[in-house]
């Protein structure tokens, strides 16, 4: 509240003297006029009246006095011109983007970030004028139009209240595309008489989010102007999350181990109580100290377990609960069929031929000329192998061996070369690239440290959309994996052996045989690819079956049964992976496998907001702000209207006392 006096200081003195003068009038006592009477009988009465007919009298309670003083008080306050600041909307067309991803469930602002965003949007809806229209879009890693443009405040509030939290990660790109489709409509160009499909609708864009999303590249805002980003959450919100939980079979048959890694996104060391359950029954518990701003890992010895579902719970007591639980599935072991095509790679051959590897896979090693054989083409087309490793070679065309051929019906690993086709691209080779980061949460990089790995020569990769960079260097990605119609292709941008020399020192470090086992467990699994690691909420999972029925059934963590028909390449693609937990796959009402869905997203677990850092949309930096313009509203008019109302009431009271 601000005060801006409408009078100069020297005018306040006479004004402030008015209330005391009004009060003094009520102390005055009416003097009587002297009367001449013919009788001395009345003299005594008149003398007595003169004794009490003084100037002042005792103040008696009076409603009129209080009303008059109230009128004067309101007038004085009105002359002080009190003002206050309030939110002001920009423009008549408004688009509200509401983040409902997993991190918006953080409770650092009550009851959670999503509800706080709704509260602020409701306040803006209240400020809409009669000629304003607004629409609401919710977004996580995809976008949903909750309400199209409308001027109905009731409708906007109802649709806003219906937005629910999701378990999904965050991406602003699709939400901006949806908003841009309304503000920057396209054009229909069938003939010269065609016009715009819709007129452009310049709109103010309000983004309510905690900012846990990557920058949006190659996007033009156009008619989305102005753009306001409203950070939701506290900058110092601490959180500890489970970022990896996997299982691995030990050296002895039937022996199983579980590995978990936790990340501390706070400023203090925290000791976490971990509880491991199998099918809901407690099987182990431990404590783990997690340093501030760092991670810590632990392992559980599970003994002889052939199949089952594991659940890991972390008692963190922090502000985000969704990443305090993780799941892993244990499927019956089946030996994977792996084909290695190489001109000679002793380190890789040795890593795939250990005693442990022999328990997991059936390894076939062939020379590069095998790619020209009809037997290879038949096996590749029929999906005879679970994993095909191309070491410095690529499939060749059946008619012309000098041209690249088709990829097999299997997962692949390409070492030192790119897969055939236009999906994968690369920059020019660089000497001695320095590894700067690895995705340790991915199953292929589980328990692998690359800090001491040297690379003689590498090719920076340009993987296709939807890929994951597993090893990054100062020159660009050196190892990445991308999807391909139910399969996955991994590409290593440097050679292990080449021209008779070792091209890296990775092969004699402890992490290399672990990497070979990760390849077998993940890319070589005869089950769904997500089993060895985890699938992301909302992402489809490609399931396989050895018997290939017309359809299979999936039981969700909520015990909902869903039928999945057989699709292309004998795959069963399941899309409804919104829930975290263990999913069971049934074939002819018999459970054959399981897969899990976990969050495992560092960007979502790191719930610290950065209101001082702008978000980047295309070439535009959008700074965090309160979300609206500030306007000043004067209060003197309302006070004078109230004073007038009190004056009318005082007039009514006075007249009632006179006539009654």
C-alpha positions in Angstrom: 0.0 0.0 0.0 1.4 3.4 -1.0 0.2 6.9 0.0 0.2 9.8 -2.4 -1.4 12.9 -0.7 -3.7 15.0 -2.8 -3.1 18.1 -0.6 0.0 20.2 0.1 1.3 20.1 3.7 0.1 23.6 4.6 -3.6 22.6 3.7 -3.6 19.7 6.1 -3.5 21.9 9.3 -7.0 23.4 8.8 -8.4 20.0 7.6 -7.1 18.1 10.6 -8.7 20.8 12.9 -12.2 19.9 11.7 -12.7 16.6 13.7 -11.8 18.2 17.1 -14.2 21.1 16.2 -17.0 18.6 15.6 -16.4 16.9 18.9 -16.4 20.3 20.8 -19.8 21.0 19.4 -21.1 18.0 21.3 -19.7 19.4 24.5 -21.6 22.7 24.2 -24.6 23.2 26.3 -27.6 25.2 25.1 -28.1 28.4 27.1 -31.7 29.4 27.9 -33.0 33.0 27.4 -33.9 35.0 30.5 -37.7 35.1 31.1 -39.7 37.7 32.9 -42.4 36.2 35.1 -45.1 38.1 37.1 -44.8 35.7 40.0 -42.0 35.4 42.4 -42.8 31.7 42.5 -40.8 31.2 39.3 -37.8 33.3 40.4 -36.4 30.5 42.5 -36.8 28.0 39.5 -35.0 30.4 37.2 -32.2 30.9 39.6 -31.6 27.2 39.9 -31.5 26.9 36.1 -28.9 29.6 35.9 -26.7 27.7 38.2 -26.5 24.7 35.8 -26.7 26.7 32.5 -22.9 26.5 31.9 -21.0 26.5 28.6 -19.8 22.9 28.6 -21.6 19.6 29.4 -20.5 16.0 29.9 -20.2 14.3 26.5 -23.0 11.8 26.0 -22.9 8.8 23.7 -24.1 9.8 20.2 -24.3 7.7 17.1 -24.4 10.8 15.0 -21.1 11.9 16.4 -19.4 8.6 15.5 -20.9 8.7 12.0 -19.7 12.2 11.4 -16.2 11.4 12.6 -16.2 8.3 10.4 -17.1 10.5 7.4 -14.3 12.9 8.2 -11.8 10.0 8.7 -12.7 8.5 5.3 -12.4 11.9 3.6 -9.0 12.4 5.2 -7.8 9.0 4.1 -9.1 9.6 0.6 -7.1 12.8 0.4 -4.0 10.7 1.3 -4.7 8.9 -1.9 -3.8 5.3 -1.0 -2.8 3.1 -3.9 -1.9 -0.6 -4.3 -0.2 -2.7 -6.9 -2.0 -5.5 -8.7 -1.3 -7.9 -11.5 -2.0 -6.8 -15.0 -2.5 -9.0 -18.1 -0.8 -8.3 -21.4 -3.0 -8.4 -24.4 -6.5 -9.8 -25.0 -5.4 -13.3 -26.1 -3.6 -15.3 -23.5 -2.0 -18.7 -23.6 -1.2 -20.4 -20.3 1.4 -23.3 -20.4 1.2 -25.4 -17.3 4.0 -27.8 -16.5 2.6 -31.1 -15.0 5.7 -33.2 -15.2 7.1 -35.3 -12.4 9.1 -32.5 -10.8 6.0 -30.4 -10.4 5.0 -32.8 -7.6 7.7 -31.3 -5.3 6.2 -30.0 -2.1 8.7 -27.1 -1.4 5.7 -24.9 -2.1 2.4 -26.1 -0.7 0.7 -28.3 -1.4 2.9 -28.8 -4.5 4.3 -26.9 -7.4 1.4 -27.8 -9.8 -1.2 -26.5 -7.3 0.9 -23.3 -6.8 0.9 -22.8 -10.6 -2.8 -23.3 -10.7 -3.3 -20.7 -7.9 -1.3 -18.1 -9.8 -3.1 -18.8 -13.1 -6.5 -18.5 -11.3 -5.4 -15.0 -10.1 -4.7 -14.0 -13.7 -8.0 -15.4 -14.8 -9.7 -13.1 -12.3 -8.0 -10.1 -13.9 -9.3 -10.9 -17.4 -11.5 -8.3 -19.0 -14.8 -9.0 -20.8 -13.0 -8.8 -24.2 -10.1 -11.1 -23.2 -9.8 -14.8 -24.3 -7.5 -17.4 -22.9 -6.5 -21.0 -23.5 -4.7 -23.6 -21.3 -2.1 -26.1 -22.4 -0.6 -28.7 -20.0 2.8 -30.2 -20.9 5.3 -32.7 -19.7 7.3 -34.4 -22.6 4.2 -33.9 -24.7 1.5 -31.3 -24.8 -2.3 -31.4 -24.2 -4.7 -28.6 -25.0 -6.9 -28.5 -21.9 -9.1 -25.6 -23.0 -9.2 -23.7 -26.4 -9.6 -20.0 -26.5 -12.6 -18.8 -24.4 -13.7 -15.8 -22.5 -15.6 -17.9 -19.9 -13.7 -17.6 -16.6 -15.8 -20.5 -15.1 -14.8 -22.8 -18.0 -11.1 -21.8 -17.7 -11.1 -22.5 -13.9 -12.8 -25.9 -14.3 -10.3 -27.1 -17.0 -7.4 -25.7 -15.0 -8.5 -27.6 -11.9 -8.7 -30.9 -13.9 -5.0 -30.9 -14.8 -3.3 -33.8 -13.0 0.4 -34.5 -12.2 2.2 -37.0 -14.5 5.2 -39.2 -13.9 6.8 -38.0 -17.1 9.9 -35.8 -17.8 9.7 -32.3 -19.2 10.1 -30.8 -22.6 8.7 -27.4 -23.7 9.2 -27.9 -27.4 5.8 -29.6 -28.2 3.9 -27.2 -26.0 5.4 -24.3 -27.9 4.5 -25.9 -31.2 0.9 -26.2 -30.2 0.8 -22.6 -29.0 2.5 -21.4 -32.2 0.0 -23.2 -34.3 -2.6 -20.9 -33.0 -0.6 -17.7 -33.0 1.3 -18.4 -36.3 -1.2 -20.4 -38.5 0.0 -21.9 -41.7 -1.3 -21.4 -45.2 -3.3 -23.6 -47.5 -1.7 -23.4 -51.0 -3.9 -25.5 -53.3 -4.4 -22.7 -55.9 -4.0 -19.0 -56.2 -7.3 -18.2 -54.6 -6.5 -19.9 -51.4 -6.2 -17.8 -48.2 -4.9 -18.3 -44.8 -6.4 -21.3 -43.0 -6.8 -19.0 -40.0 -6.0 -15.5 -39.2 -2.9 -15.0 -37.0 -3.9 -14.5 -33.4 -1.1 -12.6 -31.5 -1.1 -13.9 -28.0 0.7 -13.3 -24.7 2.4 -16.5 -23.6 2.7 -17.4 -19.9 4.9 -20.4 -19.0 4.4 -21.7 -15.5 7.1 -24.3 -14.7 10.1 -25.1 -12.5 12.3 -24.8 -15.6 13.5 -28.4 -15.5 13.6 -28.8 -19.3 16.2 -28.4 -22.0 16.4 -25.3 -24.1 14.2 -25.2 -27.2 16.3 -24.9 -30.4 15.3 -23.7 -33.8 12.0 -22.1 -32.8 10.7 -18.7 -33.7 8.1 -17.1 -31.3 6.5 -15.0 -34.1 3.2 -13.7 -32.8 3.7 -15.2 -29.3 4.5 -11.9 -27.7 5.1 -11.1 -25.0 6.5 -14.3 -23.4 6.6 -14.5 -19.7 8.2 -17.3 -17.7 7.0 -17.8 -14.1 9.4 -20.0 -12.1 7.6 -22.2 -9.6 9.5 -23.6 -6.6 12.3 -22.7 -4.3 15.9 -22.2 -5.5 17.4 -24.1 -2.6 15.0 -27.1 -2.7 17.1 -30.2 -1.8 16.3 -33.7 -3.1 17.8 -37.1 -3.3 16.7 -39.4 -6.1 17.3 -43.0 -7.2 18.8 -42.6 -10.7 19.7 -46.2 -11.4 18.5 -49.6 -10.3 19.6 -52.7 -12.2 20.1 -56.4 -11.7 22.9 -58.6 -12.9 23.6 -62.3 -12.6 26.8 -63.3 -10.9 29.5 -65.7 -11.8 27.7 -68.6 -10.3 24.6 -69.9 -12.0 21.4 -68.5 -10.3 23.4 -65.9 -8.3 21.9 -62.4 -8.7 23.0 -59.0 -7.7 21.1 -55.7 -7.6 22.9 -52.3 -8.0 21.5 -48.9 -7.1 22.8 -45.4 -7.4 21.5 -42.3 -5.7 22.1 -38.7 -6.5 22.2 -35.9 -3.9 21.0 -32.6 -5.3 21.3 -30.8 -2.0 24.0 -28.9 -0.1 24.5 -31.4 2.8 25.5 -35.0 3.1 22.5 -37.3 3.8 22.3 -40.8 5.1 19.5 -42.7 3.4 17.8 -45.8 4.6 17.3 -48.3 1.7 14.8 -51.1 1.8 14.7 -53.8 -0.9 11.6 -55.9 -1.4 10.8 -58.8 -3.6 7.1 -59.4 -4.5 6.3 -57.0 -1.6 8.4 -59.0 1.0 11.4 -57.5 2.7 14.6 -59.2 1.6 17.3 -56.7 2.6 18.0 -53.2 4.0 21.0 -50.9 4.3 22.2 -47.4 4.8 23.9 -45.2 2.2 25.7 -41.9 2.7 25.3 -39.6 -0.2 27.7 -36.6 -0.4 26.3 -33.2 -1.4 26.2 -32.6 -5.1 27.4 -36.1 -5.8 26.2 -39.7 -6.1 26.8 -42.9 -4.2 26.2 -46.5 -5.2 25.4 -49.7 -3.3 24.9 -53.4 -4.2 22.6 -56.1 -2.8 23.4 -59.8 -2.9 20.1 -61.5 -3.9 21.2 -65.2 -4.0 19.6 -67.7 -6.2 16.6 -66.0 -7.8 15.3 -67.1 -11.2 12.5 -64.7 -11.7 10.5 -62.0 -9.8 10.1 -58.3 -9.3 12.2 -56.0 -7.1 11.2 -52.7 -5.5 13.8 -50.4 -3.9 12.6 -47.7 -1.4 14.7 -44.8 -0.2 13.6 -43.1 3.0 14.8 -39.6 2.1 12.2 -37.3 3.7 12.8 -34.8 0.9 10.4 -32.7 -1.2 10.0 -35.1 -4.1 8.7 -38.6 -3.5 8.4 -40.0 -7.0 12.1 -40.7 -7.3 12.4 -42.4 -3.9 11.2 -45.7 -5.3 12.6 -47.8 -8.2 11.7 -51.1 -9.7 13.6 -53.9 -11.5 12.4 -57.1 -13.1 14.1 -60.5 -13.0 13.2 -62.7 -16.0 14.2 -66.3 -16.4 17.7 -66.4 -18.0 17.9 -67.3 -21.6 21.2 -67.4 -23.6 21.3 -64.6 -26.2 22.5 -65.2 -29.7 25.3 -62.8 -30.6 27.0 -62.5 -34.0 30.4 -60.7 -34.1 31.6 -59.7 -37.6 35.2 -58.5 -37.5 38.5 -58.5 -39.3 40.1 -59.3 -36.0 39.5 -57.8 -32.5 41.2 -59.8 -29.8 40.1 -57.6 -26.8 36.4 -57.7 -27.8 36.5 -61.4 -28.6 38.2 -62.2 -25.3 35.6 -60.0 -23.4 32.7 -61.9 -25.1 34.3 -65.3 -24.4 34.7 -65.3 -20.6 33.1 -67.9 -18.4 30.4 -65.5 -17.3 29.7 -64.5 -21.0 29.4 -68.2 -22.0 26.5 -68.5 -19.5 24.7 -65.6 -21.1 25.2 -65.9 -24.8 25.9 -68.1 -27.8 28.7 -66.3 -29.6 29.3 -66.6 -33.4 32.4 -64.9 -34.9 32.6 -64.4 -38.6 35.0 -62.5 -40.9 34.0 -59.5 -42.9 33.4 -61.5 -46.1 30.6 -63.3 -44.3 28.5 -60.2 -45.0 28.3 -61.2 -48.7 27.1 -64.7 -47.9 23.4 -65.7 -48.5 23.4 -67.4 -45.1 24.1 -64.1 -43.4 21.3 -62.3 -45.4 18.8 -65.1 -44.5 19.7 -65.0 -40.8 19.6 -61.2 -40.7 16.2 -61.0 -42.3 14.7 -63.8 -40.1 16.0 -62.3 -36.8 18.1 -65.3 -36.0 20.4 -63.2 -33.7 19.6 -60.9 -30.8 22.7 -58.8 -31.3 24.9 -58.2 -34.3 28.2 -56.4 -33.7 29.8 -54.9 -36.8 33.4 -54.1 -36.1 34.8 -51.7 -38.7 32.3 -53.1 -41.3 28.7 -52.6 -42.5 26.1 -54.8 -44.2 26.5 -54.9 -48.0 23.9 -54.9 -50.8 23.0 -58.4 -52.1 23.4 -57.3 -55.8 26.3 -54.9 -55.4 28.8 -55.6 -52.6 30.2 -52.1 -52.9 27.0 -50.6 -51.7 25.6 -50.7 -48.2 22.8 -53.2 -47.4 19.9 -53.3 -45.0 20.1 -53.5 -41.2 19.3 -56.9 -39.6 16.2 -57.7 -37.6 18.2 -57.4 -34.5 19.9 -54.9 -32.2 23.3 -53.8 -33.5 26.6 -52.3 -32.3 28.8 -50.5 -34.9 32.4 -50.1 -33.9 34.3 -47.3 -35.7 31.7 -47.0 -38.5 28.2 -45.6 -39.1 25.2 -47.8 -39.8 24.0 -47.7 -43.5 21.4 -45.2 -44.4 21.0 -41.5 -43.8 19.8 -41.6 -40.1 23.3 -41.5 -38.6 25.8 -38.8 -39.6 29.2 -37.7 -38.3 31.8 -34.9 -38.4 35.3 -35.3 -39.5 37.7 -37.4 -37.4 39.6 -35.7 -34.6 42.8 -36.7 -32.8 42.8 -37.6 -29.1 39.2 -36.4 -28.2 38.8 -35.9 -24.4 35.9 -37.7 -22.7 34.0 -35.1 -20.6 30.8 -36.9 -19.7 29.0 -40.3 -19.7 25.4 -41.3 -19.1 25.9 -43.6 -16.1 22.2 -44.1 -15.7 21.9 -46.0 -19.0 22.3 -49.8 -18.7 25.0 -49.9 -21.3 27.2 -47.6 -19.1 26.2 -49.2 -15.8 29.2 -49.4 -13.4 31.6 -48.1 -16.0 34.1 -45.3 -15.3 35.7 -43.5 -18.3 37.9 -41.0 -16.6 41.2 -42.6 -17.5 40.2 -43.8 -21.0 42.3 -42.4 -23.8 41.2 -42.4 -27.5 43.7 -42.1 -30.2 41.3 -41.0 -32.9 37.5 -40.5 -32.9 34.6 -39.5 -35.1 32.1 -37.1 -33.5 28.6 -38.6 -34.0 25.4 -36.9 -35.1 22.8 -39.5 -34.0 19.2 -39.4 -35.3 16.3 -37.8 -33.2 15.3 -39.7 -30.2 18.8 -41.1 -29.6 20.8 -41.0 -26.3 24.4 -39.9 -26.0 26.2 -42.3 -23.8 29.8 -40.9 -24.1 30.4 -37.2 -24.8 33.7 -35.6 -25.6 35.1 -32.1 -26.2 34.7 -32.8 -29.9 31.2 -34.2 -29.7 29.4 -37.5 -29.0 31.6 -40.6 -29.1 29.0 -43.2 -28.2 25.3 -43.1 -28.8 22.3 -45.3 -29.1 19.1 -44.7 -31.1 15.8 -46.5 -31.8 14.9 -48.3 -35.1 11.4 -49.8 -35.5 11.5 -51.9 -32.4 15.3 -52.3 -32.3 18.2 -50.2 -31.1 21.4 -49.3 -32.9 24.4 -48.4 -30.8 27.4 -46.7 -32.5 30.9 -46.4 -31.0 32.7 -43.4 -32.7 36.2 -44.8 -32.2 37.9 -48.1 -33.0 39.3 -50.5 -30.4 41.8 -52.1 -32.7 42.8 -50.8 -36.1 45.6 -51.1 -38.6 47.4 -53.6 -36.3 47.5 -51.2 -33.4 45.3 -50.5 -30.3 43.3 -47.3 -30.8 42.3 -46.9 -27.1 43.5 -48.0 -23.7 40.0 -48.9 -22.7 40.4 -52.6 -23.6 42.8 -53.3 -20.7 40.8 -51.4 -18.0 38.3 -53.1 -15.7 35.4 -51.3 -17.3 35.8 -53.0 -20.7 34.6 -56.5 -19.8 31.8 -54.9 -17.8 30.9 -53.0 -21.0 30.8 -56.3 -22.9 28.4 -57.8 -20.4 26.2 -54.8 -20.5 26.0 -55.2 -24.2 24.8 -58.8 -23.8 22.4 -58.0 -21.0 20.9 -55.0 -22.7 21.2 -55.3 -26.5 21.5 -59.0 -26.6 18.5 -59.8 -24.3 16.0 -62.2 -25.7 13.4 -60.2 -23.7 12.3 -56.7 -24.3 15.1 -54.2 -24.4 13.9 -52.3 -21.4 14.0 -55.2 -19.0 17.7 -55.0 -18.2 17.4 -51.3 -17.4 14.2 -49.3 -17.4 11.7 -47.7 -19.7 10.7 -44.1 -19.4 7.2 -43.1 -18.4 5.0 -42.5 -21.4 7.4 -44.1 -23.9 6.3 -47.2 -25.9 7.9 -50.5 -25.2 8.5 -53.1 -27.9 7.8 -56.6 -26.7 8.9 -59.8 -28.4 7.6 -63.4 -28.2 9.2 -66.6 -29.2 5.9 -68.2 -30.2 4.5 -65.0 -31.8 0.8 -65.3 -31.0 -1.8 -62.9 -32.6 -1.9 -60.9 -29.4 -0.5 -60.8 -25.9 -1.8 -59.2 -22.7 0.0 -56.7 -20.4 -1.0 -56.3 -16.7 -0.2 -52.7 -15.5 1.0 -51.9 -12.0 -2.7 -50.9 -11.3 -3.7 -54.5 -12.3 -5.4 -53.3 -15.4 -5.3 -55.9 -18.3 -4.6 -54.5 -21.7 -4.5 -56.5 -25.0 -1.6 -55.8 -27.4 -1.9 -57.1 -31.0 1.0 -58.3 -33.0 2.5 -55.6 -35.2 5.2 -55.3 -37.8 8.3 -57.6 -37.6 6.4 -59.7 -35.0 6.7 -57.0 -32.4 4.1 -56.1 -29.8 4.2 -52.4 -29.0 2.8 -51.3 -25.7 2.1 -47.6 -25.3 0.3 -47.1 -22.0 3.4 -46.8 -19.8 2.2 -43.8 -17.7 2.6 -45.6 -14.3 5.8 -46.4 -12.5 6.2 -50.0 -11.6 6.4 -53.6 -12.8 4.4 -54.7 -15.9 3.6 -58.4 -16.5 3.4 -59.9 -19.9 1.0 -62.8 -20.5 0.9 -65.2 -23.4 -2.2 -67.5 -23.3 -2.7 -66.4 -19.7 0.7 -67.5 -18.8 3.3 -65.0 -17.6 6.3 -65.1 -19.8 8.2 -61.9 -18.9 8.1 -58.6 -17.1 9.3 -55.1 -17.7 9.6 -52.0 -15.5 9.0 -48.3 -15.8 11.1 -45.8 -13.7 11.6 -42.1 -13.7 15.4 -42.2 -13.6 15.7 -38.6 -14.8 18.3 -36.3 -13.3 16.7 -33.2 -14.6 13.4 -34.1 -12.8 15.1 -35.1 -9.6 17.2 -31.9 -9.4 14.3 -29.8 -8.3 16.3 -26.6 -7.5 14.8 -23.8 -9.6 17.0 -21.2 -11.2 14.9 -18.0 -11.3 18.0 -15.9 -12.1 18.7 -17.9 -15.2 16.6 -17.3 -18.3 15.1 -20.1 -20.4 16.2 -20.2 -24.0 13.6 -20.4 -26.7 15.2 -20.3 -30.1 17.4 -17.1 -30.1 15.3 -15.5 -27.3 16.3 -15.5 -23.7 13.2 -15.3 -21.4 14.0 -14.2 -17.9 12.0 -15.5 -15.0 9.6 -12.9 -13.5 6.5 -12.6 -11.5 4.5 -13.5 -14.6 2.6 -10.3 -15.1 2.9 -6.5 -15.4 2.4 -4.5 -12.3 -0.3 -1.8 -12.3 -1.3 0.8 -9.7 -4.9 1.3 -8.6 -6.1 4.4 -6.8 -8.2 4.0 -3.7 -9.5 7.5 -3.1 -12.6 7.0 -5.3 -13.7 4.0 -3.3 -13.1 5.8 0.0 -15.2 8.8 -1.1 -18.0 6.5 -2.2 -17.9 4.8 1.2 -18.0 8.2 2.9 -21.0 9.2 0.8 -22.7 6.0 2.0 -22.0 6.8 5.6 -23.3 10.3 5.1 -26.6 9.0 3.7 -26.9 6.7 6.7 -26.2 9.6 9.1 -28.9 11.6 7.4 -31.3 8.7 7.8 -30.5 8.3 11.5 -30.9 12.0 12.2 -34.3 12.2 10.4 -35.5 9.2 12.2 -34.6 10.7 15.6 -36.4 13.9 14.6 -39.6 12.4 13.5 -39.7 9.5 15.9 
